[in-house]
Amino acid sequence: MWLRSLQGQMMLAIALALLIAQGFSATLIWHEVHQRHIAMLVNGAAMRMAMANDRANGLHPPGTDGGFDPHGPADARSPPGPPPVPPPGPSDDTLRLPRVLRVHIDPASPVQAGDRPLSEVETALRDALVAQGESPGSLVVVERDAMHDPLLRPMLPELRVRYRLTATDVLPALVIASQRQADGTWLTVRSFMPSNETQLLLRLLRQAILTYLVLVTVVGLILRRITRPLRALTGRLESFAASPGTLDQLQPQGPADIRRLIIAHNAMESRLSALLDEKDVMLGAIGHDLKTPLAALRVRIEAVEDDAERSRMAATIEEINHSLDDILSLARVGRPTDPIEATELSALISDVIGEYEDMGDDVELGETTRMVAPVRAIWLRRATRNLVSNALRYGHRARVRLEREGRFAVLVVDDDGPGIPEHAIAQMMEPFTRLDPSRNTGTGGAGLGLTLARAIADQHGGSLTLTNRVEDGHTVGLSACLRLPLA
């Protein structure tokens, strides 16, 4: 339900956009760092290999690279003097291999089981050597766990002391680049991986999550401020639709655009309320102005000597009064004055059916379930009478029952009449609509009974439906179902 709201959908859209942007940004950063690491590995390895080849060819005297001699004794170490004291823990800038291991001549390929080939670095290194005028032969570049390197493993204790590494500090991976020489030996360059890219990804992920949470929180607060007055306006519209003109106007709040919307709504609501008030006054005046002369006519027809004529005139006046009552009730159903009260529905229905039984009408009250619902009792009685009267008029008998279906009370009125054609059922709910187009009052009223019953159901948040009852392929009557919410 929250995701269907404006705030939820905007939050979801912004969250997805931020997630995509953060992911794209982290990918670019990681790719840039990855390329920088490859460049560092390639440049270092290519420079050392080129210097070693030049030295082997006599073009570069030994020791010009800071005292390193790849063909020197295996126990060669760093030049005299204490090394710089690095900060605790491994670091890309300070953690370096012993000089004797940076370039080494191996009689055979140094690749061993468990090494992970680095094809991307190998290709870049070959291109770098070719650019320097070299003609590299067999070339391999692999990644190896520092603990598994046979040359580095004996030096690890000294390396940990020199760089103040604890037992829990993990050394970076070792990158081994080796080129086969013309004499069959392998010129091998070792270096530590510039950094742990997995740790870099974790740092980027933590940074992205933190940024994501901060931005989403800020945006959520802004959206809440924007949507709060919209929710208030929606609630006001719902209340006005249910009961126009009974509540105070909504105070403008929120951003300027929404304030203008609330002010415009208040103006429209005031105008609608004024029109409804004018309508009520007009209907009251019409009712008074019509009923007064009708009452005078009712008195005057008593002077008519012909009993049959007098009865017809009285019936006509009575029919006009009934039609006038229906019209006034339909016009006022949207603005009831009586309050909603908790009512025991089965008792109310029994009272209405009792009125028809006292008049000798063929009305049968079936099974009823005791239920209490918030209703306007006067209007619900009117709706029930209209449904029962309609069943008696067209179906000659009415069978009434009250059922419970979930959170709804269902009043069902069945008759034994001819039913209503399927295409005309919806039309029968409209005002002044009858199946008999002649408007003969002997075959029905003014066509407002069902319309008024449906309006009363809508007033209570319910509904009215008409369904033909079919048995063996033949219509045997009509069922009117009035549904009312129990809460």
Buried (B, 14 or more C-beta within 10 A) or exposed (E): EEEEBEBBEBBEEBBEEBEEBBBEBBEEBBEEBBEEBBBBBBEBBBBBBBBBBEBBEEEBEEEEBEBBBBEEEEEBEBEEEEEEEBEEBBEBEBBBBBBBBBBBBBEEEBBEEEBEEBEBBBBBBBEBBEEEEBEBEEBBBBBBBBEEBEBBEEBBEEBBEBBBBEEEEEBBBBBBBBBBBEEEBBBBBBBBBBBBBEEBBEEBEEBBEEBBEEBBEEBBEEBEEBBBBBEBBEEBEEEBEBBBEEEEBBEBEBEEEBBEBBEEBBEEBEEEBEEBEEBBEEBEEBBEEBBEEBEEBBEEBEEBEEEEEBEEBBEBBEBBBBBBBBBBBBBBBBBBEEEBEEBEBBEBBBEBBEBBEEEEBBBEBEEBEEBBBBBBBEBBBBBBBBBBBBBBBBBEBBBBBBBBEEEBBBBBBBBBBBBBEEEEBEEBBEBEBBBEEEEEBEEBBBBBBBBBBBBBBBBBEBBBBBBBBEEEEEBBBBBBBBBBBBE
